[in-house]
Amino acid sequence: MLSQEELERYSRQILINGFGEEGQARLKKAKVFIAGAGGLGSITATYLAAAGVRVIRVVDHDTVELSNLNRQILHRDEDIGKNKVDSAAKRLKDINPEVKIEAIAEKITEANISKLVADSDLIVDAMDNLPTRYLLNKTAIEKKIPFFHGAVNGFEGRAMTIIPGQTACLRCVYRGAVVEGSFPVVGVTPGVIGCIQATEVIKYIVGTGQLLGNRLLVYDGLNMKFTQFKVKRDPNCQHCGALKDKS
Amino acid sequence: MSVRIKLHRSLAKIADGRAVLEVNGDTVGQCLEQLAARFPNLKKKLFEKNGALSRILEIYVNGESIYPDELATAVKDGDELDTVMRISGG
């Protein structure tokens, strides 16, 4: 049941065909886990908070640095040296005081990931390295909850939605790890990809549209081109191979 | 078999700036080897030291993933290969 204030706050999205008050009510019940409060995390959290997701649990062990501020739009100069999740929580509450923000300043590891994700309805990938992404992917498969993948570099980005047992997971299409470290990026790239991830999350919760499953969307900002590649489940996948096909 | 390879920007830079090239081969591996023969500096970008496909390179044939057996995948006349670099920033 939506309050009068909620009906007004979300009136423009409630007007969307296939969204309605029912979709808004679903958002009001949703609990989202966002892994990372950096470039992608800032954007996904911002739009999911604005859309009226009930609980956003954001996990990041980093503190804000000056070099983050070209893209991590939840943080400000005054936040430098502070936990990213704290400045994220503050800004998200400013955007929508009705949303409950659970800010956890912990490093995601194999030992704590299941507990951190807990009873979240889905996982948003806003990480900056592949090993942690694989952990998130595996956890999503084990908990049978969706995983919304995104990654950026320079003017390039990519996104894919993983529905365990129905679509290819990250391990069905990726091998090994890549060399990590400081990566080049301009703020608009996580802006684009984060918005795509948030769009997918909203569609999934509301139950409308076609998700980016079995499709890898690759964004090339320099040529302003989006390309979709078909991907498929790997029956021998280390993470999801044992899950029965529910597609 | 004549196959079109679309090169990622970082690869095209090494291939005299050419974003699209025609090569011949019966498999993806043969096509990439021919590419490396024409542009020797591309070799280390395409392959690992042990000859496996580079861990950060993804190959799509006619818009479809061919993971995990990319190099052995057969190609036919007119096929189109995309080379995409894996990224991991957030």
Contacts between the chains, C-beta under 8 A, distances in Angstrom:
chain1	res1	chain2	res2	distance
A	36	B	90	5.4
A	38	B	90	5.4
A	39	B	89	7.4
A	39	B	90	5.8
A	40	B	90	4.6
A	41	B	90	7.2
A	125	B	90	7.6
A	126	B	90	5.3
A	127	B	88	8.0
A	127	B	90	5.0
A	128	B	88	6.9
A	128	B	89	5.6
A	128	B	90	3.9
A	129	B	88	5.8
A	129	B	90	7.9
A	130	B	88	4.7
A	133	B	88	7.2
A	150	B	90	7.2
A	151	B	87	4.9
A	151	B	88	5.4
A	151	B	89	6.2
A	151	B	90	6.5
A	152	B	87	6.5
A	152	B	89	4.7
A	152	B	90	6.6
A	153	B	85	7.9
A	153	B	87	3.7
A	153	B	88	7.4
A	153	B	89	4.7
A	156	B	85	7.8
A	156	B	87	6.0
A	157	B	87	7.4
A	158	B	87	6.6
A	168	B	65	7.9
A	172	B	67	7.5
A	173	B	58	7.8
A	173	B	65	5.7
A	173	B	67	5.4
A	174	B	67	7.9
A	174	B	86	6.7
A	175	B	55	6.1
A	175	B	67	7.2
A	175	B	68	6.5
A	176	B	55	4.4
A	177	B	55	7.5
A	177	B	88	7.9
A	178	B	55	6.7
A	178	B	56	4.8
A	178	B	86	5.6
A	178	B	87	7.6
A	178	B	88	5.2
A	179	B	56	7.8
A	180	B	88	6.6
A	183	B	87	7.6
A	183	B	88	7.3
A	183	B	89	3.8
A	185	B	89	5.5
A	190	B	90	7.1
A	216	B	65	7.4
A	218	B	84	6.0
A	222	B	9	7.2
A	227	B	63	7.9
A	227	B	82	7.3
A	228	B	63	7.3
A	229	B	60	4.7
A	229	B	63	5.7
A	229	B	64	6.8
A	229	B	65	6.0
A	229	B	82	7.1
A	229	B	84	7.6
A	230	B	63	6.0
A	230	B	64	4.4
A	230	B	65	6.5
A	231	B	64	7.8
A	231	B	65	4.4
A	231	B	67	7.6
A	232	B	64	7.9
A	232	B	65	6.6
A	234	B	67	7.2
A	234	B	68	6.7
